[in-house]
Amino acid sequence: MTDRLVMSAMAEDLAVVGGRASAPVPGFAGDFGTSGEEAVRLGGDWDLGNAIHLTADLGVRHFNYGGSGLNDSLYEPPSVTLVVRSEVGVALGF
């Protein structure tokens, strides 16, 4: 953006292939198949001078599992996860 402010952006589109859950005690094991995962992140680094930088990041990640089929009347239900993460920091260079 400027000589002292650097911005970054990232986007991902991934897949979990062959996901599986198992629990040995009840004898359960189930396959999830293939499910999607998406992520975006924005970041910034501001040079305040004299080797001091302020940094900030904001990211969002989403993924889901389709659930498994019945196995001895047990199954893993479908689930969705949304993770929002923010970071603010001060960096010193020497």
Secondary structure, 3 states (H helix, E strand, C coil): CCCCEEEEEEEEEEEEEEEEEEECCCCEEEEEEEEEEEEEEEEEEEEEECCEEEEEEEEEEEEEECCCCCECCECCCCEEEEEEEEEEEEEECC
